[in-house]
Each structure stands twice: as structure tokens, then as C-alpha cells.
Amino acid sequence: MPSILILEDDITFSLMLKTWLGRKGFEVSSVSSVSDARSRIEDASFDLILSDLRLPDGDGIDLLKWIKENNIVIPLIMMTSYAEIQTAVQAIKLGASDYIAKPLNPEELLGKINDVIKAEAGPVASAAELSRPVRSAKRPEPSGGTHCQYYVEGKSPVARQLYEHVRLVAPTDMSVLVTGSSGTGKEYVARRIHEQSNRRKAPFIAVDCGAIPKDLAASEFFGHVKGSFTGAIDNKEGAFVAAQGGTIFLDEIGNLSYEVQVQLLRALQERKVKPVGSNQEIAINVRLISATNENLRTAIDKGDFREDLYHRINEFTVRIPDLKERKEDLLLFADNFLDQANMELHKDIIGFDNEVIRIFQSYAWPGNLRQMKNAIKYATLLTAGRYITRNELPEELVANPVSAPVNIQLKNETHECEMIKRALQEAGNNKTRAARLLGIDRKTLYNKLKAYGIV
């Protein structure tokens, strides 16, 4: 049985990880400081160390240096936040076998463990083992306490098609455009593509294009040198350089200004970036994955998005279906989100009663997976019994649970305007309710109202 030492000062997370890995067939020990890790390593042998980067009495780098100085041969995987990717890369240079970003993706973690530990029996676990049956009120079983959060692929036809496309495109270097409504999990799919690619050991850097001020976009993407503009008090490494060798994910790329689109196109064509205020160009080797919940073709027709950039970022399209399109997967997601809520809130809710299951199955879920996750966490906090009932659900789910959306066809612009007007009329001009009827989020509705000149 392979043995693993976890070095993590977050006791709750450490217990979660220890329990989950124990169920996967590992012998697991845990410590919360660098000094305790040194003592444990001197007293026992381990096949692998999972170490957090930031610790109370130092960091994972200190442990790496100590291991190296003492000629100890133990592979180590560094756990780090996305903001500390560069430090994790430094850890690799100092001898770490690999690193993994928090929040942990169990499938990715198992893959990295399989790569590092050379067990006589072969791979220690498979990603398929992560699939778990849905619990329901008819099958009371303990929640199992703590375990790693993960994302359910689903078993519906549209889900199988989605992940088949992911598996096909992941090993290539094609630029991928991920499309889907808000809350469907576009960044997760982008990460899955990266994790199944040949670049999986290099960084995955995500950038929210909608959150970048226009005047700072070039700095965010390409970096800047000290003194290049007011507030540039130090050199900054841009996202493209930070993603060197790996994948850069540009979320909501349709929000970029036209000027920034020009700069981005040049960087992609030349495979070089120039930090703001610098005369030196830096060669880049990154894979681009972009995402949008808008129709970029419409934006091109209006002159808001460059067609040449569109073709550059869209060598292959992966569309994520709305939750309402994958009813077969709905309870799988609900069960998963309940497990996560139990862990985060230190609860032990068994499942959902039959009425809640009916509400879930009939509700339109305009906010998709994000809305479901928030609703279940909300209900878990309020639940005093063993099952979530209607009484604990957010009002939006129980006010009109069987109301189906108008089901707006986002790719049919000629019909779309009329559908929006009809939804506004039915909702008494309440834009929040109209967006819910249309199965889109408020931001998308406001963008479309502006685009069509609807007041």
C-alpha cells in the first residue's frame, strides 16, 4: 500500500484529503508544520509527500531544501494557489516532482500521483473510480464526512458528447473556444482540456477579461516594467509569460475592447509579447483557450469583435449545454454539491426529500450549475434535520418551481428580439424575472436589450 505524508496547516482540509486518499487505497499520515514533517520523515519512510506551499514555520520550499541537503529521496507534489504558480515552478527547479493548484481537482491529483509513484502493481487508481451513485431520501446513507470536491461529468447524451470533444481536442495544440451560458462551468472545462493535454505539467493561468480595466489590459496580459506608468512601482510579469509552456484561459473574451483585441491578435500571430514600457520582446509558447457566453458572430457583425481574432481563437469550439438540457445529470450534480456543502459547513445532511427532487427536476435553472451549487449550500445551512425539504430552499426555486423558460434561441437573432419582448411583457417589465423566463442571466439580458435598442 503506497504511503503518503500530507503537510498542510489547514486541519479541516488536511483531514478531508487524508480521509479521501485513505479510501483510494493509500496509507496516509498528516502533519501541520515543516518541523513536524522533518521529524516524521526521519522516523518513517514515505512513497510521496503532498505539501502545502505556505506553512506556519516556513514553506514547502524549506522542506524541499532540507530533503535535498540530507540526500533523502522522496517525491514531493506541491499544493499551491493559482496566485503562487511562479513559486511552484521554483519548487520544481529545486526538486519537486510536480505541483497542483488549489482547489484540488481529484482527477488531476490522482493522475499526478499515478505519474509520481511507481507502484509494482501499476497505476494506483483511476479517474473512473471517482464516479459515485446519487443518494436520495429512499437510500439513507452517511455523507461520509470529508472528501475532495470534484466536478461530475454526467451521463446524459449531451454530457458524453461534450467530454468526448474535450478528450479529442485536449492532446492537440488547437486554440479552443468554450461557449455556454453563465454558470455552466466554462473554466472547469478549460482546465480539463489543459489537464488532459501534453502541457498539463506547465501552468494554467486564467484571466477574467470582463474584470480588467481597459487601461490595464496590456499590463495584465503582457506585463510592464517599473516606472512605465503611474502606479507601476515594480516590474510585473504578464499572464502570457506566467503561462509559459502551458495554457492561458481568457474568460469572457468578448468583453475586451477593440484596442486590446488588436494587441492580443498581434501577440498570438507573432508568438511574442512586449511588456509595457519595455523595448524587449519575449517569445511565448502557450496554448490559448477562450470562453464566452455571448454570440461573437453577432459582435463581429456589429463591429465590436475582430473577425480575424475570432478565427485565431476558434480553431475548435466546445459548447457546454445548459443544465436544463441534461436532466439525466441533474441529481448527480445535486448530490455532489450537497457533499461539498456538508464539508464546508461541517454538516451531515443525508439527501433531499422527494418533493425537493421533484422541484429540482421541474425547475429551469437559469443560473445553471452555479445557481444549483449556491441553492444547495443555502439549504444545507438552514436544514436542521437529515434531509433537505422544500422549507429550506431559496424562494426563487419554490415561488414557481414548475415554470419552464421561454427557451430563447441564442443563435437565432431574427427571432430573439421578439422572444425578449414577449418575456418582458409576461414579467411585467421585471428584467430579473424576464431573464429567468428566458433562461439567461441578467447581464446577458441587459447586453441584448442594449444591442436591440429595447427600453
N, C-alpha and C positions, 0 to 999 in steps of 0.2 A: 504494500500500500504506500504510494508516494506521500512524503511528509512535507508540509508547508508551514513556514513561520510567517505570521502576519504581524507587521509592525504598523500600528495605527492607533493614534491617541483618541479618536472618536470611538468611545466604548460601544455605543449603540451600533454604529456601522461595523465595527470590528466583530461584534457578536453576530450580526447579520451575515457577514461574509464567512465567518467561521462555521456557522450552522449550515449555510448553503453549500460550502465546499465539502463539509463532512458528509452531506447527503450525496455528493457526487463521487464519493469513494476515496477521499483524501484523509490523511491523519493530520489534523490541524492544531497548531498552538498559536497563541497570540500574546503580544507584549505591547506596551504603550509608549516606550521611550527607547532611545538609542542605547543607553547604558544597559537596560534590561535585555535588549536584543543581543548585545555583545556577550552578556553572561549566558544567555540561553544557547547561543551558537557555540560557546566554549564547552558547554555541558552536554550537548546533544548534536546529532547530525540531521541535516535537513536536505531535501531534494530541491527546494525552491524557497525564496523569500519574496513575499509581497510587501513592499514598503511604501508608506506614505512619504511625500516629499517634505512636508513641514511637520516638525515634531517639537515637543516641549523643550528638549535639551539639545536641539540641533536639527539636522535634517537627514534625509536619505543619502545625500552626498557624503556626509560624515561617515555613515556606516559603510558606504562603498569604499572610501579611502581606507578605513580600518581593515576591511576584508582584504583589500589589495596588499596593504602593508604587512599583514600577517599570513600572506600566502594561502588564504583559505579559498577553496574552490566551491562556491555555491552560486548558482544562477540567481539573479535578482530582477524582478519586474517592478518598476517604479510606478506608483499611482500618483497622479497629479491632476490639477485643474487645467482647463484649457488655457488659462492666462499664464501658466507656467511651462508651456511646451518647450520653450528655449532652454530652460533649466533641465528639463527631462532629456533633451538632446545632449546636454553636457554630461548628464549621468551615463548615457550610452557611451560617450567617449571615455568615461572613467571605468567602464567595465560592466555596466548594467546590461542585461540580456535584452531587455525591451522596456517599454513604458506603456501605460494605458491611462486614458483620461477619465476623470470622474464627471458625471455619474457613470458608474461602470455599466457596460453592456455585457451581460453574462456570456453571450455567444462569442463576443470578441475575446473576453477573458479566457474562456475555455480554449479558444483557438491559440492564444498566445501560450498558455500553459502546455498545450499539446506540442507546440513548437520547441519549448524550452526543455521540458522533462523528457528524457529518453528512457521511458519505461520498457522493460523487457517484453511486456505484453502488448506493446504498441500504444496507440492513442489512448489516453486515459478517459476520455469522454467525448461525446459528440453533441453538436448543437441540437440534433433532433431530440435529445433527452430533455430539452428544456420545455417541450410541449407538455401541458398539464390539462387534465379534464376540468370542465367548468363545474363549480359547486352550485347547488341550488337548495332551496328550502326543503326539498324532498330528500336530499342527501347530506344530512348534517355531518360535517367532519371538521376537525380543528383547522384553523387557518395556517397552522404550522409556525406561528411566531414570525421570525425574521428570515428574510431571504433577499436575494438581489432583485432589483427592479429590472424588468425587461419588457420588450415590446412583442406583442403577439402578431405573427404574420397573418394568421387567419386561414380558413379552409374554403372560403367561397370561391366561385369561378373567377371573379374579378381579382381577388387577392392572389390566387395562384398565377394568373396571367401577369400581375404586377411584379411578383417576385421572380417569375421566370425571366421577365425583361431585365430585372436587376442582375440576375445571375449571368445573363448573356452579355450585357454591356460592361459589367464590372471589370473583367480581365483586360479590356481594351483601354486605349487612351483617348477614346472619343469624348468630346465635350457633351455633357448631358444637361438637358433642360427638364427639370421636375415641375410638373404642373399639378394644380389641385387647389381646392378651396381652403380657406383659412382653417387651421386646426386639424388638418388631415395627417400631419406628420411628415412634411416635406424634408425637414432637416434630418429626421431619422433615416429616411430612405437614402438621402445623400450619404450619410455615414455608412449605411450598409454597403453602398456601392464602393466606398473607399475601403472598408474592411475586407471586402472580397476581391480587391484589386492587388496588383503587384506593388502598389505603393503603400500598403497597409502599415508598414513599419515606419513610415515617414509621417510628418504632421498632417492633421486635418484641421484647417483653420476656417471658421465660419464668420462671415461678415453680414450684418443686417444692413442692407443698403438703404432701407427706409429710415434708419436711425442716424445716418451720417449727415451732418450739415454740409451743404453744398461746398462751402469754402474749405472744409477739412477733408473732403473725399479723397483728394490726391494724396494727402499725407497718410490717410488711413490705408489706402491701397499700396502706395509706393514708398512711404516713409519720408522723413525730412532730416535735414542737418540742423544742428544747433544754430540759432540766430537767423534762420531763413525767413521767419515771420514773427510777428508779435506773439509771444507765448511759447515759442519754440525754445525752451530753456535747455534742452538736451537733444542729442540725436535720437531719432525714432526709427525703428525697423518696421517697414510696412508689411501688410498681410501677405503680399505675394512672396516676399523674401522669407517671411516666417514659415510659409508653406513649402519651402524649397524641397523638391523631391517628392512632395506629397500632393494633397488635394486642397484647393481653395473652393469654398462654398459661398456663393453670393446669393443670399436670400432676398426675395422681393426685388430682383434686379430691375424691374420695370420702374422703380422709383428713382433711378439715377437721372440726374439732369443730363441734357443733351451734351453739354460741355464735357462732363465726366465720361459719358459714353464714348466720345471721341478719344479721350486719353486711354480708356480701357481697351478700345479696339486696337490702338497702336501698340499697347503693351502685349496684347495677345498675338498680333501679327509679327512683331519684331522679336518676341520672346525675351524682351529686355524691359527693365524699369529704371527710371531715373528719380531718385529721391528729390523732394522739393528743396531747392537751394543748392543742389549738387551738380557738378559737371560730369560726374562719373555714372555710367550706366552699369547696371547689374544684370547679368544673364539669369534668367529664371527657367526652372524646369518644374512646372506644376500642371496638374490636371484641373480643369475647370468644371464645376457643377454649379448650375444656377437654378433658381426656383422662382416661381411667380404664381399668384392667384388671379392675375389679370390676363386678358386676351392680348398678347403682344402684337398680333396681326392687326387688331383694331388700333393699337397705339401707333403702329407703323403707318397706317392709312391716315392718321391724324397728324403725322409728322412728329410725334412725341418719342418715337424709338427708332433708332437707325436700323434699316433692313440689313446692311452688311454686318452689323454687330449681331443681329438676330441669327443669321446663318452661321456666324462664328461660334456662338454659344449653343447652337441647337443641331449638333450632328446626330443626336438621338433624343427622343422625347420619352419620358416616363410619366404617365398620368396616374395620379393617386385618386381612387374613387372616393366619393363621399361615404360617410358611414351608413347613410340610408340606402346605399346601393349594395351593401354587404350585410344583409340581415343575418346570414348564417354565422357571421363572426361577432355579432353584437354582444352576446353573452360571454364569449371568450374575453373580449376587451373589458367588459364589466367586472368579471372575476379577477382579472389582472389588476385593474385599478383598485379594487377592494383590497387586494393583498398589499398593494403599495400604501394605501391609506391606513390599513391596520398597522403596518410597520412604522409609518411616520407619526401616527397619533398614539401609538402604544395601545391599540385596541385589539380585540379578538372577535370581531363580528364574523359569524359563520357564513352568511349569504344574504339573499334577497327573498322576501316572501313572494307568493305567486302573483299578487296584484302589482307589485313593483316590476316584476318580469314582464307582465302584460303592458305596463306603461312604457317600459324601455323599448319593447318591440313595436309599439304603435307610434312612438314619438319620432319627430322628423330629424332631430339632432342637427339643427342648422350650424352649430358651432363644432360639429364633428367630435373627434377624439378628445380635443382639449376641453370641450364643454362636458363630455361624459366624465372625464377624469375629475374635473372640478366639482361636478354634481355629486359624484360618489364620495369624494373626500368630505364635502359639506355634510352629506347624510351620515357618513361614518362618525363624524364628530358629534352629531346630535343623538345618535342611536344609543339607547340605554339597554336594550335587550340583545338578543342573539342574532336577530335578523333585521335588516333594513326594511321599514314599512313605508307606505305612502306618506305618513305623517312627517317623516324626516326629509323627504325630497324637496328640492328647491321649488318655489312657486311656479317657475316657468314650465316645469315638467307636468305639474298636476292641474294647472289652470285650464288647459285644453289639450290633454295628452294625446287624443286620437286625431287631432287636426293635422292633416297632411299638407305639405307645402304646395305652392303652385307649380313647383318644379321647373324653374326658369331654365331655358336652354341657353347657356352662356355663349355658345358658338353661333347662335342664330341672331345676328344683330338686328335684322329687319323685324323680327317678332319680339325681340327683347324689350324694346321701348314700351310696347303695348302691354306686355306682361307686368312691367314695373308700375305702369299707371293703374292697372287693374288691382294690383296688390295694395297700392297706396289708398285706393278707393275703399277696398274691403277693410283696411286697417284704420280708416278714419284719418288718414294722413299721418298716422303714427309711424315714423320711419323705423323704429326698433321692431315693432310688430310686423311691418311690411317686409323687412329684411328676413325675419323669421319665416314668414309665409313663403318667401322666395327661395329659402334655403341658402342664403348667403349672409355674410357678416355685414355689420353696419358700415364699415369702412368701404367695402366694395359697393354697397348701395349708394353711398354718398358720391363715390367716384363716378358711378354710372349716371346719377342724377345730374351731375355737373357736365358729363360728356354729352348727354342728350338734351341739356338745357331744360330739364324738368324742374319746376319750382313748387 
